[in-house]
Structures are given as C-alpha cells and as structure tokens.
C-alpha cells in the first residue's frame, strides 16, 4: 500500500507539478475569481438596488433565526397594510425617504414580498407539504406490499422516513450557499486543466516512445 501511494505521488508530481500546469492553474484561478466577483456584483439579490439592500439588512436581525409566532405577526404587521394598498391601487410611487427602503411604499411591498414574506410562507407550509408526501408514500408502501413489489415498498419506506416530521424552523440569508451549489464554471476549468495535463502526458510518452511498450 505504501509503495502504491509513493508511485501515485510520483506520477502526480511528474504530470502536474510542472511550470506550465501550475501556471495554467494560477491563470484559470484568477479568471475564476474574477468571474465569481463579476457574477456577484451583477447578479446578486441587491446588485442594482442599495435601498433594498439596506432595508433587508436592517430587518434581518429582526426576522432571522428561529421562526416564531411573534416574528410572523411582526412581519404581517409590516406587510399587510402595504399589500392592501397595492391590491386597492392606492399606493404612492413618489419618493418617500421615510419608507422602509427609502424609495416608496410600493418598493417596500416588493422587497418584503420577494425576500421575506414568500420565504416565510414557504417555510411555514413546508411541514404540511412534507407530511402530505409522507402519507402518500405510506399508502404506496401498503400498495406495493399488496402487489408483491418489495423493492418499491422499500423505496417508499425510505422516502417516508425522509419526509415524516420534517420541517423548517429558522430563517437565514442563504444566497451564498445557493450560488455555490449552482456555480459550474469551476468544474469546466478543472476539466480544462485535466485535459491540458493529459495532453502533455501523451505527448511526452510518445516523444520517448513509451507508447510502443506493450
């Protein structure tokens, strides 16, 4: 095992610890960091609206953390009057520096609806939706047992165990995690580096005629 690890380390060093490869890694890393920064500056939640950004973070400590009935009531107190004005078409679109966002009441409504209310509603309904899925899979377990399909019965037992009693209990700003899981540019750069390294390996093996060995 030790010899195998030594051979593996030697081959890695031979094929990847080269100036050309390290230079490519450095260059592509700089490109990757630049792309991450550009994407965040241009596509993040509040990239083009400082009023929304400031308002969101001013309210964040108030509503983040464990979801409680007090926080929900507080959010409802802020949101419902604004939503009512929007529904009645009685909101004012002129600049109002005393509004939550410092823009106007309609902008307050949009910010709250997009980044607080919609998420809170989804989180609060999640337990009910998860239980519906669990009950459906429980019915499926009985059905597949009756049909003699043990495999599908086991699959639905797993799904039931995953969703039964599942709930979301806290609210947090998770844009960074969301963007990290969706970010695929790094993967393409890694593949490009591997392709560059492998092409060098084949060229080197052919040059010293190692490819003729059988």
TALIN-V452352 format. One record per run of one state. SS is the DSSP state (@ for helix, = for strand, . for the rest). FROM is the first residue (numbers start at 1). TO is the last residue. If there is no record, write none. Layout:
{{SS:FROM:TO} {SS:FROM:TO}}
//
This chain:
{{.:1:1} {@:2:16} {.:17:18} {@:19:43} {.:44:49} {@:50:63} {.:64:64} {=:65:66} {.:67:68} {@:69:88} {.:89:104} {@:105:147} {.:148:149} {@:150:163} {.:164:169} {=:170:171} {.:172:174} {@:175:182} {.:183:184} {@:185:207} {.:208:209} {@:210:212} {.:213:214}}
//
